[in-house]
Amino acid sequence: MPVLPHAKKALRASLRKAQYNKRVKSAAVTAMKKMRLKPTQDNLNIAYKAIDLAAKRNIFHANKAARLKSQHASLLKLLK
């Protein structure tokens, strides 16, 4: 455990950020799963929004976000 005051503050901030990042990643994974189970334009838009937010927060690398978005778009394209 940290001893110095600035280290204690850094630990609190780190835990706060980790909690937020976990929530964002979970939402993205859930949106992607929903899109895979029922590929519709609405689900695609929700998945895109969640993936973009995760990429913005550096939870997903930008290339991974682009890859995921492309994969989900192709799912929708296959059904048409």
LINDAKA-V953437 format. One record per pair of residues at least 24 apart in sequence whose C-alpha atoms are under 10 Angstrom apart, sorted by the first residue. I is the first residue (numbers start at 1). J is the second residue. If there is no record, write none. Layout:
i: [I | I]
j: [J | J]
//
This chain:
i: [20 | 21 | 21 | 21 | 21 | 22 | 22 | 23 | 24 | 24 | 24 | 24 | 24 | 24 | 24 | 25 | 25 | 25 | 25 | 25 | 25 | 25 | 25 | 26 | 26 | 27 | 27 | 27 | 28 | 28 | 28 | 28 | 29 | 32 | 32 | 32 | 35 | 35 | 35 | 35 | 36 | 36 | 36 | 36 | 38 | 38 | 39 | 39 | 39 | 39 | 39 | 39 | 39 | 39 | 40 | 40 | 40 | 40 | 40 | 41 | 41 | 43 | 43 | 44 | 44 | 44 | 44 | 44 | 45 | 45 | 47 | 48 | 48]
j: [57 | 54 | 57 | 58 | 59 | 54 | 59 | 54 | 50 | 51 | 53 | 54 | 55 | 57 | 59 | 50 | 51 | 53 | 54 | 55 | 57 | 59 | 60 | 50 | 54 | 51 | 53 | 54 | 52 | 53 | 54 | 60 | 54 | 68 | 69 | 72 | 72 | 73 | 75 | 76 | 71 | 72 | 75 | 76 | 75 | 76 | 72 | 73 | 74 | 75 | 76 | 77 | 78 | 79 | 73 | 75 | 76 | 77 | 79 | 73 | 76 | 72 | 76 | 69 | 72 | 73 | 75 | 76 | 69 | 73 | 72 | 72 | 73]
//
